[in-house]
């Protein structure tokens, strides 16, 4: 390492990618990434994957149809512009059809390539193979990556990072070569940025990465390594960034044309609101995996260790500094990694935090962690060439930092870090494997229970787990309907995942009621027949009065008026009749309450307009909101703002046989 610091920082110094040690480093990080995720080849398609597969099967019958996404959005009702990813999906579908193993192999190859490129990038900016190796290993073992590697729909992130890493490597080559190929590398860097934007919005953070490299590794005044660039050098750096700024502006303009805005998810109808504290807390937790900081005490401990190791790197490099050379390479790499993290988190500010959104930023986190654990195994301190510091305390601190004891301590910390990371990967992969296997089993069971559904068939399915957090594989309610359509090769079949069986009124001749219980799917033909009978009874006007309540004197209604009903199943409810006396027109609000294990719950609200004295009938405005098992036991009657204008004379409850 000391020898690398003695090299002149001239543009003629170029990395030698193909010397034998680099093959060893590339092999180690690549084989680690590949083997850690080799079991993803056993996973099936999941969640959003089926959206793309459905479009490829039923809509984009020709491979070249996917090129139409260059002139429109993502194609899922979401304002994304990722045309290259759609072409990549189409190519895989053309080659592999529905063989999920090959799709996952493509993801695994992309992930392995990203790990190898990160190794090359870190070696370029530090000139230390050990740091590049360490950064590659830390990146490879991050459990934050389970989702983008295991979820085919998240190949967008894999492709975007591939382009960003390739782009900055090409840019560094452009800055260091003097041959005619110089501007070829610049064109490749700019093209990589464009390609990254065509894969995912997160790649927009790259537009300042080349400038950050120039600011950290440009031409500085000799002996003053962190003094700002000269005026001429700064102007040249800015000029080199202009094409990147133009591409960013064109990308924003294209989005304004396509979406009328920047695009992204639509959250107008949700309760999500941006919180800076939550954004920082969640993303920081995901970036430093496998460390799980759940208390202030552990946060302080980790912060103290990180700051101490960072200070050690800076002091060590100060002792190694040589005149007229580009010193402090590790410190510069540390700043570069921090800048990378921030730049690639910025595009996610308008989106609820999610573990997959930090994937590109984890490359910067790997650089930072690798740097603060460096230099490991650097024996140049024994050469006797280190410059002593003036401060006795500083000299002692440096001696301790450079001692074999500190090297051993850092190695122990790294082994613990990597060991816990690998264990965490296995745990999270197990969750994805369980969800994937459950998806496959349920699809097969549905096919067994309903071998050949009718056209426009409607399958009600209850008992499916619907909850999901950012830590686990995506749930069934997204993409499950498309999965069933693909399985039956019939896009008219529809699946509704419900908490309980609804009181259906339509499409019962093509309807099916399934329940997941104890891992098995049970077909409920009795529910289908009961609802058919109910609808026929309604058509034949077969109903009976099961309760009549007379009020003498007439009952003045108030906002807390409740009427107790006989225990009546929701499908048998035919209506509730009120005889009232009114002085002026009013609106009567009726809330239908059902019994649940946690108490009475309002299932539906009906509004009845009463203009004159007489008899009025009301029933739930949307009976489909009720479960087949719901028992209606009470109604709440209210007349907002007109309590003195109406009196109840009689109530009568009608039921089907």
matplotlib code that plots the C-alpha trace (Angstrom):
import matplotlib.pyplot as plt

x = [0.0, 2.8, 4.1, 0.8, 1.0, 4.3, 2.9, 2.6, -1.0, -0.7, -3.3, -1.0, -1.4, -4.1, -5.5, -4.4, -7.5, -6.1, -3.2, -3.5, -4.3, -7.4, -8.6, -8.3, -10.2, -12.9, -13.3, -13.7, -16.3, -18.2, -18.3, -19.4, -22.3, -23.3, -23.3, -25.1, -28.1, -27.9, -31.0, -33.1, -33.2, -35.7, -38.1, -41.3, -42.8, -44.4, -46.6, -45.8, -44.0, -47.5, -48.4, -45.6, -46.1, -49.8, -49.0, -46.4, -48.7, -51.9, -51.0, -47.4, -47.4, -44.4, -41.0, -40.8, -44.2, -42.2, -40.4, -43.6, -42.8, -40.2, -43.2, -45.4, -45.4, -44.9, -48.2, -49.6, -51.5, -48.3, -46.4, -43.0, -40.8, -38.7, -38.7, -35.4, -36.5, -39.6, -37.5, -35.3, -38.4, -39.6, -36.3, -36.4, -40.0, -39.0, -36.1, -37.4, -41.3, -42.6, -39.4, -38.8, -35.4, -33.9, -35.4, -33.9, -30.6, -30.6, -31.1, -28.3, -25.9, -26.8, -26.2, -22.8, -21.8, -22.7, -20.5, -17.6, -18.0, -18.0, -14.7, -13.2, -14.5, -13.2, -9.8, -9.7, -10.4, -8.2, -5.5, -5.8, -7.0, -7.7, -10.1, -11.8, -12.1, -13.5, -16.1, -17.2, -17.6, -19.6, -21.8, -22.3, -23.4, -25.9, -29.3, -30.9, -30.3, -32.5, -35.5, -34.0, -32.2, -35.2, -37.9, -37.9, -39.9, -37.0, -34.6, -35.1, -32.8, -30.2, -30.0, -29.9, -27.0, -25.2, -25.4, -24.4, -21.3, -20.3, -20.9, -18.5, -15.9, -16.0, -15.8, -12.7, -11.1, -11.9, -10.2, -7.0, -6.3, -4.6, -5.1, -7.7, -10.0, -10.5, -13.7, -15.0, -14.9, -16.8, -19.5, -19.8, -20.2, -22.9, -24.6, -24.5, -26.3, -29.0, -29.5, -29.7, -32.5, -34.3, -34.3, -35.3, -35.8, -33.2, -30.5, -31.1, -28.8, -25.9, -26.0, -23.7, -21.5, -18.9, -18.7, -18.1, -15.3, -13.7, -14.0, -12.3, -9.7, -9.1, -6.0, -5.2, -2.4, 0.7, 0.9, -2.7, -4.8, -8.2, -8.0, -10.6, -9.9, -8.4, -10.8, -9.7, -10.0, -13.4, -14.7, -13.4, -15.1, -18.4, -18.1, -17.6, -20.8, -23.0, -24.1, -25.1, -27.2, -28.8, -29.7, -31.3, -33.3, -34.5, -35.6, -37.6, -39.1, -40.1, -41.8, -43.7, -45.0, -45.9, -47.3, -47.9, -45.4, -42.3, -44.2, -44.0, -46.5, -49.9, -50.5, -53.2, -55.8, -53.5, -52.6, -48.8, -47.0, -43.3, -41.3, -37.6, -37.0, -38.6, -36.9, -33.4, -34.1, -35.4, -32.8, -29.9, -31.1, -31.3, -27.9, -25.9, -27.4, -26.7, -26.4, -29.8, -29.7, -32.9, -31.7, -29.8, -27.1, -26.2, -26.4, -23.8, -21.5, -21.6, -21.2, -18.1, -16.5, -17.2, -15.8, -12.7, -11.9, -12.5, -10.2, -7.6, -7.8, -7.3, -4.3, -2.7, -3.0, -1.5, 1.5, 1.8, 1.4, 4.1, 4.8, 3.3, 1.1, -2.6, -2.7, -5.6, -7.1, -8.9, -10.4, -11.4, -13.1, -14.9, -16.3, -17.1, -19.1, -21.0, -21.9, -23.0, -25.4, -27.0, -27.3, -29.1, -31.4, -32.6, -34.9, -36.8, -37.8, -41.2, -41.9, -42.7, -39.4, -38.9, -36.0, -35.5, -35.1, -31.7, -30.2, -28.1, -27.1, -25.8, -22.9, -21.8, -22.3, -20.1, -17.4, -17.7, -17.6, -14.6, -12.7, -13.1, -11.9, -8.8, -5.9, -6.0, -2.8, -0.8, 2.8, 4.3, 4.3, 7.2, 9.4, 10.6, 9.5, 6.5, 6.6, 6.3, 3.7, 4.7, 2.1, 3.2, -0.4, -1.1, 2.0, 0.8, -2.6, -1.2, 1.1, -1.9, -4.0, -1.1, -0.4, -1.1, -3.5, -5.7, -5.4, -6.6, -9.5, -10.7, -10.5, -12.5, -15.1, -15.3, -15.7, -18.6, -20.1, -20.0, -21.1, -24.2, -24.9, -24.8, -27.1, -29.5, -29.6, -30.6, -33.4, -34.8, -34.4, -36.3, -39.2, -39.2, -38.9, -41.9, -44.0, -43.0, -43.7, -47.1, -48.0, -47.2, -49.1, -52.2, -52.3, -52.0, -54.8, -57.1, -56.5, -57.4, -60.6, -61.7, -60.1, -61.9, -63.6, -66.3, -65.5, -65.8, -65.7, -65.4, -63.4, -63.8, -60.9, -60.6, -58.0, -55.0, -52.5, -52.7, -50.5, -47.0, -44.2, -41.0, -39.0, -40.7, -41.7, -44.7, -48.2, -50.7, -53.2, -50.8, -50.6, -52.6, -55.5, -53.0, -51.4, -54.7, -55.4, -52.1, -52.6, -55.9, -54.8, -58.0, -57.8, -61.6, -61.3, -61.2, -60.1, -61.1, -59.1, -61.5, -61.4, -64.6, -67.2, -69.2, -72.9, -72.6, -75.5, -73.9, -72.1, -73.1, -73.6, -69.9, -69.0, -66.8, -66.2, -62.9, -61.4, -57.8, -57.8, -54.8, -52.9, -55.6, -58.2, -61.8, -64.5, -67.8, -70.6, -73.1, -72.5, -72.9, -76.2, -77.5, -76.8, -78.4, -81.5, -81.4, -81.4, -84.2, -86.3, -85.7, -86.8, -89.9, -90.6, -90.6, -90.2, -91.8, -92.1, -90.1, -90.4, -92.8, -92.3, -95.0, -94.1, -97.0, -96.5, -94.3, -90.6, -88.5, -85.3, -81.9, -78.3, -77.7, -80.9, -80.4, -82.9, -82.2, -83.0, -83.4, -80.2, -80.5, -77.9, -76.9, -78.0, -81.5, -82.1, -84.8, -85.2, -86.2, -89.4, -90.0, -93.3, -92.5, -94.1, -92.1, -92.6, -90.0, -88.0, -85.0, -82.4, -82.4, -79.0, -79.1, -75.9, -76.0, -74.0, -72.7, -71.3, -67.6, -65.2, -64.0, -67.5, -70.1, -68.8, -70.6, -70.6, -72.6, -74.4, -77.7, -79.1, -82.9, -84.5, -87.8, -89.9, -93.4, -95.1, -95.4, -93.8, -90.2, -88.1, -84.3, -81.7, -77.9, -76.7, -74.1, -74.9, -71.6, -69.8, -71.3, -69.9, -72.0, -71.4, -72.3, -75.1, -76.9, -78.1, -78.6, -79.1, -78.2, -80.6, -79.7, -81.1, -78.2, -79.2, -83.0, -83.8, -87.0, -88.4, -89.1, -90.9, -90.8, -94.2, -93.4, -90.5, -90.8, -88.1, -88.4, -86.5, -86.2, -87.3]
y = [0.0, 2.4, 1.8, 2.9, 6.2, 6.9, 6.7, 10.1, 11.3, 11.9, 11.0, 8.4, 6.2, 3.6, 0.6, -2.8, -4.8, -8.0, -8.7, -12.0, -10.5, -8.9, -12.1, -13.5, -10.6, -10.6, -14.4, -14.2, -11.4, -12.9, -16.4, -15.2, -13.2, -16.0, -18.8, -16.8, -16.4, -19.6, -21.0, -18.2, -20.5, -22.6, -19.6, -19.2, -16.0, -13.7, -10.7, -8.0, -10.6, -11.7, -8.2, -8.3, -12.0, -11.4, -8.5, -10.5, -13.5, -11.8, -8.4, -8.3, -11.3, -10.1, -9.3, -5.9, -4.9, -4.0, -1.2, 0.7, 1.4, 4.0, 6.2, 5.5, 4.6, 1.4, -0.1, -0.9, 2.3, 3.6, 6.6, 4.9, 5.3, 2.2, 1.1, -0.8, -3.0, -3.9, -4.8, -6.9, -8.7, -9.3, -10.8, -13.2, -14.2, -14.9, -17.1, -18.7, -18.4, -19.3, -21.1, -19.1, -20.6, -19.0, -15.6, -15.9, -16.9, -13.6, -11.7, -13.7, -12.8, -9.2, -9.2, -10.9, -8.4, -5.5, -7.0, -7.4, -3.8, -2.5, -4.3, -2.7, 0.8, 0.7, -0.5, 2.4, 5.1, 3.6, 1.8, -1.0, -4.4, -5.4, -2.5, -3.4, -7.0, -6.0, -3.6, -6.4, -8.9, -6.4, -5.6, -9.3, -10.3, -7.5, -9.0, -5.8, -7.3, -10.3, -8.5, -7.2, -10.5, -12.7, -10.7, -10.7, -7.5, -5.8, -6.4, -2.7, -2.0, -4.5, -3.0, 0.5, -0.1, -2.0, 1.1, 3.5, 1.4, 1.0, 4.7, 5.9, 3.4, 4.6, 8.2, 7.5, 5.8, 9.0, 11.1, 9.0, 8.1, 10.3, 8.2, 8.7, 6.4, 9.1, 10.5, 7.0, 6.4, 9.6, 8.6, 5.2, 6.9, 9.2, 6.3, 4.3, 7.1, 7.3, 3.5, 3.7, 6.3, 4.0, 1.3, 3.1, 6.6, 6.0, 6.2, 10.0, 10.4, 9.6, 13.0, 14.5, 11.4, 12.4, 15.9, 14.4, 12.3, 15.4, 17.4, 14.6, 13.4, 16.4, 18.5, 20.0, 22.3, 20.3, 19.8, 20.9, 17.8, 19.1, 22.7, 23.5, 23.1, 26.0, 28.3, 26.8, 23.3, 23.9, 25.4, 22.4, 20.0, 21.8, 21.8, 18.0, 17.7, 19.7, 16.7, 14.8, 17.8, 18.1, 14.4, 14.8, 17.8, 15.9, 13.0, 15.4, 17.0, 13.6, 12.7, 16.0, 15.2, 11.6, 12.0, 15.8, 15.6, 13.7, 10.5, 7.6, 6.1, 7.8, 8.5, 11.1, 8.6, 7.2, 8.5, 8.4, 11.6, 12.3, 12.3, 13.1, 11.4, 8.2, 8.4, 8.7, 6.1, 3.4, 3.9, 4.1, 0.8, -0.9, 0.5, -0.9, -4.4, -6.8, -4.4, -4.0, -0.8, -0.8, 1.4, 4.6, 2.8, 0.6, 3.6, 5.4, 2.4, 1.9, 5.6, 5.8, 2.7, 4.1, 7.6, 6.1, 3.9, 6.8, 9.0, 6.2, 6.1, 9.8, 9.9, 6.8, 8.5, 11.7, 9.7, 8.1, 11.3, 12.2, 15.6, 16.3, 13.2, 12.4, 11.4, 10.6, 8.1, 6.2, 9.4, 10.5, 7.1, 7.5, 10.9, 9.5, 6.6, 9.0, 11.2, 8.1, 7.1, 10.6, 11.1, 7.8, 8.3, 11.7, 10.2, 8.2, 11.3, 11.3, 7.6, 5.7, 4.2, 0.6, -1.7, -2.1, 1.7, 1.6, -1.0, 1.4, 3.3, 0.2, 0.3, 3.5, 2.0, -0.9, 1.6, 3.4, 0.3, -1.2, 2.1, 2.4, -1.2, -0.4, -0.8, -4.4, -6.4, -3.4, -4.0, -0.8, 0.6, -1.7, -0.2, 2.6, 5.2, 6.6, 10.2, 10.8, 13.3, 16.2, 15.4, 12.7, 11.8, 11.6, 9.4, 7.0, 6.9, 6.2, 3.5, 1.8, 2.0, 0.6, -2.2, -5.9, -5.8, -3.3, -5.4, -8.4, -6.5, -5.3, -8.8, -10.1, -7.3, -8.1, -11.8, -11.2, -8.7, -11.0, -14.1, -12.3, -10.9, -14.4, -15.7, -12.8, -13.5, -17.1, -16.0, -13.5, -15.9, -18.4, -16.0, -15.5, -19.2, -19.9, -17.3, -18.5, -22.1, -21.2, -19.3, -22.3, -24.7, -22.5, -22.1, -25.8, -26.4, -23.9, -25.7, -29.0, -27.7, -25.8, -27.6, -25.5, -22.3, -20.8, -17.7, -14.6, -16.8, -15.1, -16.9, -15.7, -16.8, -16.3, -17.2, -15.8, -13.8, -10.2, -8.4, -7.3, -5.2, -3.9, -6.8, -9.8, -11.1, -9.3, -10.7, -12.4, -9.6, -8.1, -10.1, -13.1, -12.5, -12.3, -15.5, -17.3, -15.9, -17.2, -20.6, -21.0, -19.3, -17.2, -13.5, -13.4, -15.3, -13.0, -13.7, -11.7, -12.2, -11.4, -11.5, -13.5, -14.7, -11.6, -11.6, -11.8, -10.9, -11.0, -13.6, -16.4, -18.8, -18.3, -18.0, -20.1, -19.8, -21.2, -21.1, -21.6, -23.6, -25.4, -25.1, -26.7, -25.2, -26.0, -25.4, -24.2, -25.1, -24.7, -20.9, -20.6, -22.5, -20.5, -17.2, -18.4, -19.3, -15.9, -14.1, -16.1, -15.4, -11.7, -12.0, -13.9, -11.4, -14.1, -12.2, -12.1, -9.8, -11.1, -8.1, -5.2, -2.5, 0.2, 3.4, 5.0, 7.8, 8.5, 8.3, 11.4, 10.4, 11.5, 11.0, 8.1, 6.2, 2.4, -0.3, -3.9, -6.5, -10.2, -12.1, -12.2, -13.4, -10.7, -12.8, -13.1, -9.4, -8.1, -4.6, -2.4, -0.3, 3.0, 4.8, 8.4, 11.8, 14.8, 18.5, 19.4, 17.2, 15.5, 12.8, 9.7, 7.9, 4.2, 2.4, -1.4, -3.1, -6.6, -8.7, -9.5, -11.0, -7.5, -6.0, -4.4, -3.0, -0.7, -2.6, -0.2, 3.1, 3.9, 7.4, 7.7, 11.0, 11.7, 14.5, 13.8, 11.8, 8.1, 4.7, 4.3, 1.2, 0.9, -1.8, -1.8, 0.3, -2.3, -5.8, -7.1, -5.3, -7.9, -11.4, -14.5, -15.2, -11.7, -11.5, -8.1, -7.4, -3.7, -0.5, 3.0, 5.7, 9.4, 12.6, 15.0, 18.6, 17.9, 16.0, 17.9, 17.5, 13.8, 11.2, 7.4, 5.7, 2.1, -0.1, -3.4, -5.9, -8.0, -11.3, -13.9, -17.5]
z = [0.0, 0.7, -2.8, -4.2, -2.4, -4.0, -7.5, -9.2, -9.5, -13.2, -15.8, -17.2, -14.1, -15.1, -13.3, -14.6, -14.5, -15.9, -13.6, -11.8, -8.3, -9.7, -11.1, -7.6, -6.0, -8.7, -8.3, -4.5, -4.5, -7.5, -6.2, -2.8, -4.3, -6.6, -4.0, -1.3, -3.6, -5.5, -3.8, -5.4, -8.5, -6.6, -6.1, -8.2, -9.6, -7.0, -6.7, -9.3, -11.4, -12.6, -13.8, -16.4, -17.2, -17.9, -20.3, -22.0, -22.4, -23.4, -24.8, -26.0, -28.3, -30.2, -28.6, -30.3, -28.7, -25.6, -27.4, -27.2, -23.6, -24.8, -25.6, -22.6, -18.9, -17.0, -18.1, -14.7, -13.9, -12.1, -13.4, -14.0, -17.1, -17.3, -20.9, -20.9, -18.1, -20.0, -23.0, -20.7, -19.3, -22.9, -23.8, -20.9, -21.7, -25.3, -24.1, -20.9, -21.1, -17.6, -16.4, -13.2, -12.6, -15.6, -14.7, -11.3, -12.9, -14.8, -11.5, -10.0, -12.8, -12.6, -8.8, -9.3, -12.0, -9.6, -6.9, -9.3, -10.6, -7.1, -6.5, -9.6, -8.6, -5.1, -6.3, -8.8, -6.2, -3.5, -5.4, -2.7, -3.8, -0.1, 0.2, -3.0, -1.9, 1.4, -0.2, -2.6, 0.2, 2.4, -0.5, -1.4, 2.2, 2.8, 3.7, 2.4, -1.0, -0.6, -2.0, -5.2, -6.0, -5.1, -6.7, -10.4, -10.6, -8.8, -11.7, -12.2, -9.3, -10.4, -13.9, -12.6, -10.3, -13.0, -15.2, -12.5, -11.5, -15.1, -15.7, -13.0, -13.9, -17.5, -16.3, -14.2, -17.2, -19.2, -16.5, -16.5, -20.1, -22.7, -25.7, -28.5, -26.6, -23.9, -25.3, -26.1, -22.3, -21.7, -24.2, -22.5, -19.1, -20.4, -22.2, -19.0, -17.2, -19.9, -19.7, -15.9, -16.2, -18.6, -15.9, -12.7, -11.3, -8.6, -11.2, -11.4, -8.4, -10.7, -12.4, -9.6, -9.1, -11.8, -10.3, -6.8, -8.2, -9.8, -6.6, -4.6, -7.1, -9.3, -9.7, -6.2, -5.1, -4.1, -0.3, 0.2, -0.7, 0.5, -0.7, -3.2, -6.9, -8.7, -10.6, -13.9, -12.6, -11.2, -14.4, -16.4, -13.9, -14.3, -18.1, -18.0, -16.1, -18.5, -20.7, -17.5, -16.4, -19.9, -19.8, -16.4, -17.6, -20.7, -18.5, -16.3, -19.4, -20.8, -17.5, -17.5, -21.0, -20.2, -16.7, -16.2, -13.4, -12.2, -11.9, -9.4, -7.1, -6.5, -2.8, -3.0, -1.6, 1.2, 4.6, 3.9, 4.7, 4.4, 7.7, 7.6, 11.0, 9.8, 6.4, 8.0, 10.7, 8.4, 5.6, 8.1, 9.6, 6.2, 5.1, 8.0, 7.9, 9.6, 12.6, 14.3, 16.4, 18.5, 21.4, 21.9, 23.8, 20.8, 18.5, 20.6, 20.7, 16.9, 16.3, 18.7, 17.0, 13.5, 14.4, 16.0, 13.1, 10.7, 12.7, 12.6, 8.8, 8.5, 10.9, 9.3, 5.8, 7.2, 8.4, 5.0, 3.0, 0.4, -1.2, -4.6, -4.7, -4.5, -0.8, 1.5, -1.0, 1.7, 3.2, -0.3, -0.9, 2.4, 1.3, -2.1, -0.5, 1.7, -1.3, -3.2, -0.4, -0.2, -3.9, -4.6, -1.6, -2.8, -5.6, -2.9, -0.8, -2.5, -1.8, 1.4, 2.6, 1.5, 1.8, -2.0, -2.5, -0.7, -3.0, -5.1, -2.0, -0.3, -2.8, -1.1, 2.4, 1.4, 0.4, 3.7, 5.9, 3.9, 4.3, 8.0, 8.5, 6.4, 6.2, 7.2, 6.7, 5.5, 6.8, 5.3, 8.8, 9.6, 6.8, 9.0, 6.3, 8.1, 9.0, 12.7, 13.9, 16.1, 18.8, 21.2, 21.8, 18.1, 17.6, 20.4, 18.9, 15.5, 16.8, 18.5, 15.3, 13.3, 15.8, 15.1, 18.0, 16.1, 13.0, 14.9, 16.4, 13.0, 11.6, 14.5, 14.0, 10.3, 10.8, 13.3, 10.9, 7.9, 9.9, 11.2, 7.7, 6.2, 8.9, 8.3, 4.6, 5.3, 7.6, 5.1, 2.2, 4.2, 4.4, 0.6, 0.0, 2.3, 0.5, -2.9, -2.0, -0.5, -3.7, -5.9, -3.6, -3.5, -7.2, -7.7, -5.1, -6.8, -10.1, -8.4, -6.9, -10.1, -13.1, -15.7, -14.6, -16.7, -18.8, -16.7, -13.6, -10.3, -7.6, -4.0, -1.8, 1.9, 4.4, 2.4, 4.5, 3.4, 5.8, 4.7, 6.0, 4.4, 5.9, 4.2, 0.8, -0.8, -0.1, -2.2, -2.8, -5.4, -8.6, -7.4, -9.7, -12.7, -11.5, -11.7, -15.1, -16.4, -14.8, -16.6, -19.7, -19.5, -18.8, -18.2, -14.9, -11.8, -8.3, -5.2, -2.0, 0.9, 4.6, 4.7, 2.2, 1.0, 0.3, -3.5, -5.8, -9.2, -11.4, -9.1, -12.1, -12.7, -9.1, -6.8, -3.0, -1.7, 1.8, 2.8, 6.1, 7.7, 4.4, 2.4, 0.0, 0.7, -1.9, -0.4, -2.9, -0.1, 0.1, -3.7, -3.6, -0.5, -2.2, -5.5, -3.4, -1.7, -4.9, -6.3, -3.1, -3.6, -7.2, -6.2, -3.4, -0.7, 2.5, 5.9, 8.9, 11.8, 14.1, 14.5, 17.1, 17.7, 19.6, 21.5, 22.0, 19.0, 19.7, 19.1, 17.3, 18.4, 17.2, 19.5, 18.9, 18.6, 17.7, 18.7, 16.1, 16.3, 15.4, 11.6, 9.1, 6.6, 3.5, 4.9, 5.5, 3.2, 4.7, 7.6, 7.4, 9.3, 9.8, 10.7, 11.3, 10.0, 10.1, 7.4, 5.0, 6.7, 6.0, 8.1, 8.5, 9.4, 10.4, 10.2, 13.1, 13.1, 15.9, 15.8, 18.3, 19.2, 19.5, 17.3, 14.1, 11.6, 8.3, 6.1, 6.3, 4.5, 4.0, 3.6, 2.4, 4.1, 2.7, 4.3, 6.9, 5.8, 5.6, 4.3, 3.7, 3.9, 3.4, 3.3, 0.3, -0.5, 0.8, -0.7, 2.2, 4.6, 5.1, 4.5, 8.2, 9.5, 12.0, 12.1, 15.6, 15.8, 13.9, 14.8, 13.6, 13.5, 12.1, 12.0, 12.7, 12.7, 15.9, 16.6, 13.1, 13.0, 15.3, 14.9, 15.0, 14.0, 12.8, 11.0, 10.1, 7.0, 6.4, 3.7, 4.5]

ax = plt.figure().add_subplot(projection="3d")
ax.plot(x, y, z, "-o")
ax.set_aspect("equal")
plt.show()
